């Protein structure tokens, strides 16, 4: 199957994520990038292409994405909940206890509920440190394939078949 770009991308190209440091959401998955302020503090940047398995439901994709966000932003979420619960309950200790209980229940439920779907996601990562950048060749190749997929004029079946080809070409995730 030859993919020819017949329409413009409705999103920035995957390769732009490294320079613009912005994430991307697409049908096939997402691209996440370390937020600018965190990258500056840590002196490193990580960009990751998350390719979902074809056929994954929209709800499952959203829950896996939520799982990624919760893992990345757990400190901010915890602080916000502690402040909100402390204000609502009128004290530091009751608010902290309630926030931690809610976080623990929500976190465990989300992690257990999404573990099978999350284990099937294929991930390509690139790390940049003050000393240099890891090899970006696989990131660029996969990014170009995904951009071509989204820019091609394909039927839904052809789109899914090409998506499956890209997904299968990536290394199997841990646990498969």
Buried (B, 14 or more C-beta within 10 A) or exposed (E): EEBEEEEEBEBBBBBBBBEEBBBBEBBBBBBBBBBEEEBEEEEBBBBBBBBBBBEBEEEBBEBBBEBBEBEBEEEEBBEEBBBEBBEEBEEEEEBBBBBBEEBEEEBEEBEEEBEEBBEBBBBBEBBBEEEEEEEBEBBBEBBEBBBBBBBBEBEEEBBBEBBEEBBEEBEEBEEE
